[in-house]
Amino acid sequence: MQTLPKERRYETLSYLPPLTDIQISKQVQYIIDQGYIPAVEFSEESEPEQHYWTLWKLPLFNASTVNEVMNEVKACRSEYSNCFVRVVGFDNVKQCQVLSFIVAKKKGY
């Protein structure tokens, strides 16, 4: 059995190597397929006690393709390259966030 190196872990999928855009696209497709509403958020910090991130624009209520969401992910990463960026999925029936994962880590982390 292998022990993972001690380092900061972030949210869902954080034990994996950084996701490629193709892998992120597959996760976004899952969000759309489930009928969840995708959104992109960013934050300068990702401390466990810090629950509030800033929305990159409004949630993508009318997004029907992966490319629409990925364009927003790329724009957010470009604009806030010194921040953490994540994609979240909102369930409009349960009225809550049901999943999230980091798509860009702050430089130096």
C-alpha positions, 0 to 999 in steps of 0.5 A, spaced: 500 500 500 502 506 498 501 512 502 500 519 498 505 525 499 503 530 504 500 536 500 494 540 500 488 537 497 482 540 494 475 538 493 472 533 488 478 529 484 483 533 488 487 526 489 488 526 481 493 529 477 490 536 474 485 535 469 486 536 462 481 540 458 478 533 455 477 530 462 474 537 464 469 537 458 467 530 460 465 532 467 462 538 464 458 533 459 456 529 465 453 536 469 449 537 462 447 530 462 444 530 469 440 536 468 444 540 472 446 548 471 453 549 470 457 555 473 464 557 474 467 560 480 474 563 482 477 565 489 484 567 491 484 562 497 481 555 497 481 554 505 476 549 508 473 554 512 472 559 506 465 557 503 464 563 498 467 563 492 466 569 486 461 567 480 464 568 474 458 571 470 451 568 472 450 560 472 450 558 465 442 557 465 441 556 458 448 552 456 446 546 452 453 544 450 460 543 453 463 548 448 459 554 451 461 552 458 469 550 456 469 557 453 467 560 460 472 556 464 478 558 459 476 565 459 476 565 467 482 562 467 485 567 463 482 573 467 484 570 474 490 566 472 492 568 480 486 564 482 483 557 484 478 556 478 472 551 479 466 548 475 460 547 479 453 544 478 447 546 481 440 542 482 435 546 480 430 541 483 434 541 490 436 548 490 443 546 491 450 545 489 451 538 488 458 537 485 464 541 484 471 540 482 477 545 481 479 546 474 485 551 475 490 552 481 493 558 484 500 559 481 505 556 486 500 551 489 
